[in-house]
Structure formats: C-alpha cells, structure tokens
C-alpha cells in the first residue's frame, strides 16, 4: 500500500515523465502531476574558456560581497524554512 501524498522526482523524456528513482506505484496507476520548475537552472555553457570566465566572475563577485563577520549563524532548519 502506498501512502499518499507521495512526492516523486521525475524527468520529462521522450514525451513521458520518467521517475528519477524507482517508485512503488502499481502499474497503470493514474496520478495527478503538479509541475514545478527547478529552483536554479545553470546555463548550458559548452565552451571551456567561457565556463572558466563565468566561474572567475562568480568567484570575484563572491569575494567582493563577503558575509559580514557578525552575520547570524542560521541552523539547517532555518536555512530551509519556507514561508
């Protein structure tokens, strides 16, 4: 018996949703899908030189905007809290 609601990650391939991991749903079980876009989608950069440039720019921005030393230390639960 499958407990509902059940969260299943899937990819859309060849016109079908394919689960990322095996799931225990019975064959031909009808389900209702809610599609959410990924939180962050990295740009597809094939050129190694361009990838290196993007990484250098990212690191430079991170170094230019460091976290303040007195910034609050958040727990894992606080970082993942949804409002």
N, C-alpha and C positions, 0 to 999 in steps of 0.2 A: 504494500500500500504506500503510495506517495503522499507526503504531507504537502498541502497547498497553503499559501502561495509558495511556489518554487522558483528560485532565480537561476536561470541558465544563461551563461555567456555563449554567444554563437557568432559565426561569421557568415556573411552572405556570399555564397559561391555558386556559380552556375545556375542562378535563379532560385536557389534554395537556401534556407537558414540551416547551417550545419553547427551542431553543438561543439564547443571547444573541448569539452571533456565528456566522457560517457554519461548518460543520464538513464534513470531507471523508469522512464515512462513506458507504458505498454505501446506496442506497435500500433500505428494509426490513431493514437490518442489525439484528439483535437485540442488545441490550445489557443489562447489569445496572446498575441505578441504586442508589447509596447516597446518601440524602438527609441533608444536614446543614443545620441551621438557621443563619441569618446570625449573625455574631458579635455585632453590636449592631443592634437594630431601633429606630429612632427612633419615638417615639409620633406618631400622626397627630393633629396639632392644626390645625384649620382656622381658628379664630378668631385674627385678627392680634393682638389685645390679649393673649390668653392666650399666644401664641407669644412676644411681646415679654417678658412676665413670666417665662416659663420661661428665656429667654436671659439676662435680667438676673440671675436666681437662679443660673444656671450660672456666669456671669462672677464673681459675688460669691463663690461657693464656690471658684473657681479662685484668686481674689486672696487669699482667707483661708488658702489652703493652697499657697503657692508652693513650687517646688522649691528645696531648700537650695543655696546658692552652691557648697558643696563636694560636691555630688552627683556621682557618677561619670558621665563622658561616655561613653555607650554608642554603639557603631557600629551601622549599619543592620542588619548580620547579627546582632549581639547582641540588638537590639530584636525581631527576628523569629524568634529561636531558639525552637524548640519542644522541650519535654522530655517 
